[in-house]
Amino acid sequence: MLREFDKLGDGTFLEGHSIWLNIPFSAAITWAFHTLDTVGESSVNPFEGSANDVPITQISRTIEIDMRDMLDEVNLPAAIVPKNNIVL
């Protein structure tokens, strides 16, 4: 990338100084890849039970309540409610 940024300034007012643009562009590219890696790591296992995961416990409890209600059972389990707007 150094050679390309050095060629970028040929014939302009940046001649000889455009090579320094390599630093912010490299930092931006590094940040983008780091962010993509972080997002990928947090979505690897969607059933761990963290705040961004699939609320599988709530889904299965709702299915259980619905099925037991269809069978006219009286003692239905309580539904799982969110705590601090997070369903675990």
Secondary structure, DSSP 8 states (H G I E B T S, - for coil): -HHHHHHHTTTSTTTTTGGGGHHHHHHHHHHHHHHHHHHHHHTS-TTS-STTS--HHHHHHHHHHHHHHHTT-S--------BTTB--
